[in-house]
Amino acid sequence: MTTERYGYRAYPSGDQRRALSRSFGCARVVYNDFLAERARLREAGEHKDISFSKTASVVTTGAKATPDRAWLSEVSSVVLQQSVRQAERAYRNWFDSLSGKHLLRTPKTPLIRGKDFPG
């Protein structure tokens, strides 16, 4: 069985570029907020009591209700949910590396994403 790969290039208009930039920025903020909240819970010793889904609710739905994060409502919730899933997967990989199930060279907590992060 052979699989073929195709490459596509997109040329978004100015409005599309702004919408994509807004979506990527919101995804980065939610990802970083998730990591910060889990780190805060870990330092307080509450990380085992509060599930990932509860943390996800706090950093997405709860954040939209606050005045300083109300702009998260401007993008699709799918973008925010996927960002939370990526952060959760990063934590699961870290936990697996600590237990020996997932081999990483040096197990580290997931890293905060900067504005220049490619994905």
N, CA, C and O of each residue as an XYZ file, in Angstrom:
476
protein
N       0.836     -1.176      0.000
C       0.000      0.000      0.000
C       0.884      1.243      0.000
O       1.760      1.392      0.852
N       0.657      2.095     -0.922
C       1.428      3.326     -0.992
C       0.554      4.498     -0.568
O      -0.646      4.538     -0.839
N       1.168      5.413      0.079
C       0.453      6.632      0.450
C       1.136      7.791     -0.238
O       2.363      7.854     -0.323
N       0.335      8.691     -0.720
C       0.861      9.872     -1.380
C       0.674     11.070     -0.475
O      -0.318     11.183      0.244
N       1.632     11.947     -0.523
C       1.551     13.166      0.259
C       1.411     14.345     -0.673
O       2.017     14.398     -1.743
N       0.610     15.276     -0.248
C       0.401     16.486     -1.013
C       0.734     17.682     -0.142
O       0.447     17.692      1.055
N       1.326     18.664     -0.735
C       1.618     19.895     -0.020
C       0.731     21.006     -0.549
O       0.543     21.133     -1.759
N       0.195     21.796      0.335
C      -0.648     22.911     -0.054
C      -0.129     24.174      0.595
O       0.392     24.140      1.709
N      -0.266     25.248     -0.077
C       0.139     26.542      0.460
C      -1.103     27.423      0.493
O      -1.873     27.473     -0.466
N      -1.282     28.103      1.593
C      -2.427     28.997      1.749
C      -1.945     30.439      1.698
O      -0.873     30.771      2.205
N      -2.737     31.267      1.092
C      -2.450     32.698      1.012
C      -3.648     33.453      1.591
O      -4.497     33.943      0.846
N      -3.713     33.542      2.920
C      -4.877     34.193      3.524
C      -4.882     35.697      3.265
O      -3.838     36.340      3.152
N      -6.093     36.227      3.176
C      -6.244     37.673      3.006
C      -5.925     38.359      4.332
O      -5.637     37.694      5.327
N      -5.976     39.657      4.342
C      -5.671     40.410      5.559
C      -6.602     40.057      6.708
O      -6.143     39.862      7.834
N      -7.913     39.969      6.443
C      -8.876     39.610      7.488
C      -8.653     38.182      7.972
O      -8.751     37.906      9.168
N      -8.356     37.285      7.055
C      -8.103     35.894      7.432
C      -6.833     35.784      8.267
O      -6.777     35.016      9.227
N      -5.811     36.562      7.892
C      -4.567     36.566      8.674
C      -4.809     37.037     10.095
O      -4.268     36.472     11.046
N      -5.628     38.081     10.240
C      -5.945     38.588     11.577
C      -6.726     37.548     12.386
O      -6.472     37.375     13.578
N      -7.669     36.858     11.748
C      -8.452     35.829     12.443
C      -7.560     34.660     12.857
O      -7.699     34.132     13.960
N      -6.655     34.259     11.986
C      -5.732     33.177     12.333
C      -4.802     33.594     13.463
O      -4.545     32.817     14.383
N      -4.307     34.804     13.392
C      -3.422     35.311     14.433
C      -4.145     35.360     15.779
O      -3.575     35.002     16.810
N      -5.397     35.803     15.763
C      -6.186     35.855     16.991
C      -6.396     34.446     17.551
O      -6.273     34.232     18.757
N      -6.710     33.491     16.682
C      -6.925     32.109     17.123
C      -5.653     31.505     17.700
O      -5.690     30.869     18.753
N      -4.524     31.701     17.016
C      -3.255     31.167     17.509
C      -2.866     31.806     18.837
O      -2.375     31.128     19.739
N      -3.087     33.112     18.954
C      -2.764     33.806     20.191
C      -3.616     33.321     21.353
O      -3.107     33.114     22.454
N      -4.913     33.138     21.115
C      -5.797     32.643     22.171
C      -5.419     31.222     22.569
O      -5.448     30.881     23.752
N      -5.064     30.392     21.593
C      -4.653     29.018     21.893
C      -3.394     29.019     22.755
O      -3.285     28.231     23.695
N      -2.454     29.889     22.444
C      -1.212     29.979     23.220
C      -1.499     30.436     24.650
O      -0.935     29.897     25.602
N      -2.364     31.416     24.796
C      -2.699     31.930     26.125
C      -3.385     30.857     26.962
O      -3.061     30.695     28.139
N      -4.328     30.120     26.374
C      -5.035     29.069     27.112
C      -4.073     27.946     27.492
O      -4.140     27.429     28.607
N      -3.185     27.566     26.584
C      -2.182     26.537     26.871
C      -1.312     26.965     28.057
O      -1.101     26.193     28.993
N      -0.817     28.189     28.006
C       0.037     28.699     29.085
C      -0.738     28.844     30.397
O      -0.198     28.571     31.469
N      -2.003     29.272     30.317
C      -2.832     29.376     31.523
C      -3.050     28.005     32.148
O      -3.035     27.864     33.371
N      -3.255     26.990     31.301
C      -3.435     25.628     31.803
C      -2.179     25.170     32.539
O      -2.266     24.635     33.644
N      -1.019     25.377     31.934
C       0.228     24.980     32.584
C       0.444     25.733     33.894
O       0.882     25.149     34.885
N       0.136     27.026     33.897
C       0.314     27.830     35.105
C      -0.631     27.365     36.211
O      -0.237     27.299     37.376
N      -1.862     27.046     35.857
C      -2.829     26.582     36.851
C      -2.418     25.232     37.422
O      -2.524     25.017     38.629
N      -1.948     24.315     36.570
C      -1.501     23.005     37.064
C      -0.257     23.162     37.949
O      -0.119     22.460     38.950
N       0.639     24.073     37.586
C       1.825     24.316     38.416
C       1.424     24.893     39.768
O       1.991     24.523     40.797
N       0.449     25.798     39.768
C      -0.040     26.381     41.020
C      -0.660     25.296     41.902
O      -0.424     25.258     43.110
N      -1.453     24.417     41.290
C      -2.069     23.328     42.043
C      -1.020     22.363     42.587
O      -1.139     21.862     43.705
N       0.015     22.109     41.772
C       1.079     21.190     42.204
C       1.829     21.771     43.401
O       2.133     21.050     44.352
N       2.127     23.061     43.361
C       2.829     23.709     44.463
C       1.980     23.745     45.732
O       2.508     23.675     46.842
N       0.656     23.856     45.562
C      -0.246     23.893     46.712
C      -0.582     22.484     47.210
O      -1.228     22.328     48.247
N      -0.147     21.467     46.477
C      -0.428     20.094     46.867
C      -1.830     19.636     46.532
O      -2.286     18.614     47.044
N      -2.531     20.381     45.672
C      -3.913     20.064     45.313
C      -4.033     19.399     43.946
O      -5.147     19.131     43.498
N      -2.919     19.128     43.275
C      -2.969     18.631     41.905
C      -3.621     17.256     41.795
O      -4.149     16.920     40.736
N      -3.600     16.468     42.839
C      -4.243     15.150     42.783
C      -5.737     15.247     43.058
O      -6.494     14.350     42.688
N      -6.169     16.325     43.703
C      -7.578     16.495     44.043
C      -8.395     17.087     42.898
O      -9.600     16.852     42.807
N      -7.749     17.847     42.031
C      -8.462     18.538     40.953
C      -8.064     17.928     39.625
O      -6.881     17.845     39.294
N      -9.068     17.499     38.863
C      -8.822     16.794     37.609
C      -8.397     17.751     36.500
O      -8.527     18.969     36.623
N      -7.886     17.172     35.417
C      -7.515     17.965     34.252
C      -8.744     18.642     33.652
O      -8.667     19.784     33.199
N      -9.887     17.936     33.647
C     -11.087     18.528     33.054
C     -11.567     19.740     33.856
O     -12.060     20.709     33.277
N     -11.427     19.691     35.181
C     -11.785     20.844     36.003
C     -10.841     22.017     35.721
O     -11.272     23.167     35.644
N      -9.561     21.713     35.571
C      -8.595     22.761     35.232
C      -8.915     23.342     33.860
O      -8.822     24.554     33.663
N      -9.290     22.488     32.911
C      -9.648     22.953     31.569
C     -10.841     23.891     31.620
O     -10.876     24.900     30.916
N     -11.814     23.560     32.449
C     -12.985     24.417     32.597
C     -12.614     25.775     33.171
O     -13.148     26.802     32.753
N     -11.702     25.776     34.125
C     -11.274     27.036     34.746
C     -10.575     27.935     33.732
O     -10.829     29.139     33.692
N      -9.687     27.352     32.902
C      -8.891     28.186     31.993
C      -9.622     28.538     30.697
O      -9.161     29.407     29.957
N     -10.736     27.892     30.408
C     -11.493     28.264     29.210
C     -12.783     28.973     29.597
O     -12.884     30.191     29.452
N     -13.759     28.236     30.081
C     -15.058     28.809     30.409
C     -14.957     29.849     31.521
O     -15.536     30.931     31.423
N     -14.228     29.520     32.565
C     -14.071     30.468     33.675
C     -13.336     31.720     33.263
O     -13.671     32.818     33.707
N     -12.338     31.566     32.419
C     -11.558     32.731     31.989
C     -12.379     33.669     31.115
O     -12.197     34.885     31.170
N     -13.283     33.114     30.305
C     -14.117     33.955     29.449
C     -15.019     34.877     30.260
O     -15.411     35.942     29.783
N     -15.349     34.473     31.480
C     -16.239     35.261     32.318
C     -15.523     36.428     33.002
O     -16.174     37.333     33.524
N     -14.201     36.410     33.001
C     -13.461     37.495     33.636
C     -13.232     38.626     32.638
O     -13.074     38.367     31.445
N     -13.211     39.869     33.102
C     -13.037     40.996     32.186
C     -11.693     40.993     31.444
O     -11.630     41.415     30.290
N     -10.624     40.525     32.092
C      -9.317     40.575     31.442
C      -9.110     39.441     30.428
O      -8.144     39.478     29.664
N      -9.992     38.439     30.404
C      -9.887     37.350     29.421
C     -11.171     37.202     28.591
O     -11.360     36.173     27.942
N     -12.035     38.187     28.600
C     -13.299     38.114     27.859
C     -13.067     37.971     26.348
O     -13.920     37.437     25.640
N     -11.947     38.434     25.867
C     -11.635     38.350     24.438
C     -11.453     36.915     23.960
O     -11.418     36.681     22.752
N     -11.335     35.941     24.870
C     -11.257     34.538     24.464
C     -12.557     34.078     23.809
O     -12.564     33.092     23.072
N     -13.650     34.781     24.070
C     -14.939     34.439     23.462
C     -14.987     34.772     21.983
O     -15.911     34.343     21.291
N     -14.028     35.519     21.482
C     -14.019     35.929     20.083
C     -13.597     34.820     19.130
O     -13.828     34.922     17.926
N     -12.980     33.762     19.651
C     -12.537     32.669     18.782
C     -13.376     31.428     19.048
O     -14.093     31.349     20.046
N     -13.277     30.477     18.156
C     -14.012     29.225     18.296
C     -13.561     28.478     19.544
O     -12.375     28.452     19.870
N     -14.514     27.876     20.233
C     -14.177     27.108     21.433
C     -13.372     25.861     21.082
O     -12.668     25.320     21.934
N     -13.468     25.403     19.847
C     -12.705     24.230     19.406
C     -11.209     24.507     19.504
O     -10.437     23.632     19.896
N     -10.803     25.707     19.153
C      -9.392     26.102     19.235
C      -8.914     26.028     20.678
O      -7.825     25.523     20.951
N      -9.719     26.525     21.591
C      -9.344     26.534     22.997
C      -9.322     25.119     23.581
O      -8.426     24.780     24.354
N     -10.300     24.301     23.217
C     -10.356     22.927     23.707
C      -9.172     22.118     23.201
O      -8.602     21.320     23.945
N      -8.798     22.316     21.944
C      -7.655     21.595     21.395
C      -6.364     22.015     22.089
O      -5.486     21.186     22.331
N      -6.252     23.276     22.403
C      -5.076     23.765     23.113
C      -4.973     23.127     24.493
O      -3.882     22.766     24.933
N      -6.101     22.990     25.172
C      -6.120     22.331     26.480
C      -5.738     20.861     26.336
O      -4.998     20.327     27.162
N      -6.241     20.203     25.285
C      -5.878     18.798     25.047
C      -4.380     18.637     24.824
O      -3.780     17.671     25.296
N      -3.776     19.581     24.105
C      -2.334     19.523     23.878
C      -1.564     19.700     25.184
O      -0.566     19.016     25.412
N      -2.016     20.600     26.031
C      -1.357     20.799     27.326
C      -1.522     19.561     28.201
O      -0.585     19.151     28.886
N      -2.704     18.972     28.177
C      -2.932     17.754     28.954
C      -2.051     16.614     28.459
O      -1.504     15.858     29.261
N      -1.911     16.488     27.146
C      -1.051     15.454     26.566
C       0.401     15.682     26.961
O       1.128     14.726     27.232
N       0.826     16.938     26.997
C       2.192     17.244     27.422
C       2.407     16.795     28.865
O       3.461     16.252     29.194
N       1.413     17.019     29.727
C       1.520     16.565     31.110
C       1.526     15.045     31.194
O       2.302     14.472     31.959
N       0.679     14.391     30.424
C       0.630     12.924     30.451
C       1.979     12.342     29.996
O       2.466     11.377     30.586
N       2.574     12.920     28.961
C       3.893     12.459     28.511
C       4.942     12.651     29.601
O       5.815     11.803     29.786
N       4.856     13.763     30.317
C       5.794     14.019     31.406
C       5.617     12.993     32.523
O       6.593     12.446     33.038
N       4.357     12.740     32.891
C       4.100     11.740     33.933
C       4.592     10.363     33.495
O       5.186      9.631     34.286
N       4.341     10.012     32.226
C       4.794      8.714     31.715
C       6.310      8.624     31.705
O       6.866      7.555     31.955
N       6.987      9.729     31.420
C       8.456      9.707     31.413
C       9.004      9.543     32.830
O      10.045      8.918     33.030
N       8.299     10.108     33.812
C       8.738      9.958     35.203
C       8.569      8.520     35.688
O       9.366      8.028     36.487
N       7.522      7.851     35.198
C       7.265      6.476     35.638
C       8.007      5.454     34.789
O       8.022      4.272     35.132
N       8.625      5.879     33.686
C       9.387      4.968     32.840
C       8.606      4.401     31.669
O       9.159      3.638     30.877
N       7.324      4.757     31.540
C       6.521      4.256     30.423
C       6.867      4.959     29.112
O       6.792      4.354     28.043
N       7.234      6.204     29.192
C       7.544      7.019     28.016
C       8.956      7.534     28.208
O       9.218      8.291     29.143
N       9.851      7.142     27.353
C      11.254      7.484     27.557
C      11.608      8.821     26.918
O      11.562      8.982     25.698
N      11.951      9.748     27.751
C      12.483     11.033     27.309
C      13.906     11.137     27.832
O      14.242     10.548     28.860
N      14.729     11.876     27.134
C      16.114     12.021     27.599
C      16.167     12.633     28.992
O      16.780     12.073     29.901
N      15.534     13.763     29.151
C      15.470     14.403     30.467
C      14.029     14.809     30.720
O      13.537     15.746     30.092
N      13.346     14.128     31.620
C      11.958     14.484     31.904
C      11.849     15.889     32.481
O      12.441     16.191     33.518
N      11.095     16.738     31.810
C      10.862     18.104     32.274
C       9.367     18.376     32.225
O       8.628     17.765     31.453
N       8.947     19.298     33.060
C       7.551     19.713     32.985
C       7.326     20.390     31.636
O       8.272     20.910     31.044
N       6.086     20.391     31.140
C       5.814     21.071     29.869
C       6.214     22.535     29.925
O       6.090     23.185     30.963
N       6.691     23.043     28.811
C       7.212     24.409     28.748
C       6.159     25.401     28.285
O       5.281     25.070     27.488
N       6.259     26.604     28.788
C       5.398     27.706     28.368
C       5.705     28.042     26.914
O       6.865     28.053     26.502
N       4.662     28.313     26.144
C       4.840     28.669     24.737
C       4.955     30.183     24.591
O       4.136     30.940     25.111
N       5.991     30.601     23.872
C       6.181     32.007     23.589
C       5.494     32.388     22.293
O       4.918     31.530     21.623
N       5.543     33.637     21.935
C       4.885     34.107     20.722
C       5.512     33.535     19.459
O       4.854     33.477     18.420
N       6.777     33.111     19.529
C       7.447     32.580     18.352
C       7.322     31.073     18.239
O       7.965     30.468     17.381
N       6.499     30.440     19.098
C       6.340     28.990     19.051
C       5.711     28.598     17.725
O       4.721     29.208     17.322
N       6.259     27.589     17.023
C       5.755     27.261     15.687
C       4.421     26.537     15.667
O       3.758     26.576     14.630
N       3.979     25.889     16.713
C       2.758     25.096     16.631
C       1.859     25.345     17.688
O       0.787     24.742     17.742
